[in-house]
Amino acid sequence: MIERFRLWARRPENAGPLIGVAARLARRHQNKRGVVRWISRAIQRLYDVEQLVDADWYRKTYPDIALAGVDPALHYLSQGWRERRDPSPHFSTAAYFAANPLVEESGANPLAHYAEFNRHFDWRTADGHANLPLARKKWRRLYPDRPGVLFILHDFGGGSARFAAELAAHISRQAEVVFLRGGADAAEISRTEDGLGSIRYWVPSELDALCTKLRQLDIRRVVVLHAVSLRAYLAPLLRKLRLPFDFVALDYFCLYDEVHLCGPGGRFLGERNLPPANWIEDEARRTLITESERFIACSHDLANRLAALGVPRPIIVAPPPEPGAPHRFRCWPRPIRDGERMRVLTIGAIRENKGREVIVAVAQLARARKLPIRLHIYGDLQPAAPDLEDYLAVHTEQGAGPLASAVCRVWPHLAWFPFQAPETHSYSLSDAMAHGLPILASEIGAIPERIAQRANSWLAPWDSSPEEWLERMLDLRRLGFSSPGVRPPAEQEDFYRTELLKL
């Protein structure tokens, strides 16, 4: 029954009813978007596998299938792979099992495994094919009536991937976005920021083939979001495409290899200690700065700092188009009773530049003074501090569920962000704002422009000592985590919908 359902769900025409079922199912769960997204991706994965089956070749090679009138893709996915049949002349089921014995032992469909994981390693079939030509041929845009826009970004995930995904959704009614995620020796084009349903091209040997495919997709404009992992071939790619392109600066990559402006200890070097920005000798950086049609920064602080560091051109400021406008959410202070332990939440993958050393030091200080306070981290703390569990708790998404569940469980009185480097936006801050939490954060980078006028939000010098941070938290407790704010400013013109797509 499960197998029949999966085969039914594989077909694109059944995607709508299945999403409806998922939505009804999701009403019983807190993470509604997560359930729908998971099922949508499952359908997309199955559909991607179907595209790798050459139906005409399958019928000619296996006459019994043609005589039976069975759909080739349906037969291969349900039974053919178990009979060691091949889905196309470019994929050998037996050879794939021989090269990946663990796949055979697990009972996984070899073509499905290839479709999901081929971008993570270079696997070649017995006849030397490095990728499936049929997959490249069939890969197409879903909405050819809309102008095509290519987003170029690295393959590390993180804030850049979230920005790309939310921007693509924001302009989805005006344009169709194709993603190009680049690594050191390969580039993938896909329909999602995380590479789902992607096809791979080896670079620089297949750079011409990649450009040919992008022309076939009728791409009209290129938007470079981050190129740290594909800088070796970024400039040749842009030259070969001969398309207008914009550059959106999300950090300081266009000037420095250390994109957070940190020293060896993970803390901000300071304005006077930054080395000269020698971008002229770097081909990728020079191309982005001098040849892009528009240079865009995601915050005023980033734009001002880039200009001060030597970017010799006008910079357009366009904040990320976050769904739901978290800066307009109302902040609700949680009441705290006498003797109740104060709960402080920090969100994100906490490293040195996010304040890891400060957080651990504050927890140690609270334990030494036996203060009624406990710090909570939703995300990750590296390196960990297991000896501080009673004063510093770490909640992962796997263990605590989505952020909304963790917030309801912890019920924090305060969100704390002791950033040690200039943040250019901070999606962790956005998540705290979207959950209506009072916020205490470092006065550095773009943080002041985001929360300076927000109610129940406070700034402190980024280089405050652990003692000063702790005293500030205790002061806020005495205030009841409440302070007046000002009315949110009027919404500015939506640059990404009105200006970005002008071709």
Secondary structure, DSSP 8 states (H G I E B T S, - for coil): -HHHHHHHHHSGGGHHHHHHHHHHHHTTSS-HHHHHHHHHHHHHHHHHHHTT--HHHHHHH-HHHHHHT--HHHHIIIIITTTT--SBTTB-HHHHHHH-HHHHHHT--HHHHHHHHGGGS----TT--SS-HHHHHH---S-TTS-EEEEEEESS-HHHHHHHHHHHHHTTTT-EEEEEEE-SSEEEEESSTT-TT-EEEETTTTHHHHHHHHHHTTEEEEEE---TTSHHHHHHHHHHHT--EEEEESSSTTT-SSTT-B-TTSSB--GGG------TT-HHHHHHHHH-SEEEESSHHHHHHHHHTT--S--EE-----TT-GGGS--------TT--EEEEEEEEE-GGGTHHHHHHHHHHHHHHT-SEEEEEEEEESS--GGGTTTEEEE-HHHH-SHHHHHHHH--SEEEE--SS--SS-HHHHHHHHTT--EEEES-TTHHHHHTTSTTEEEE-TT--HHHHHHHHHHHHHTTS-------------HHHHTTT--
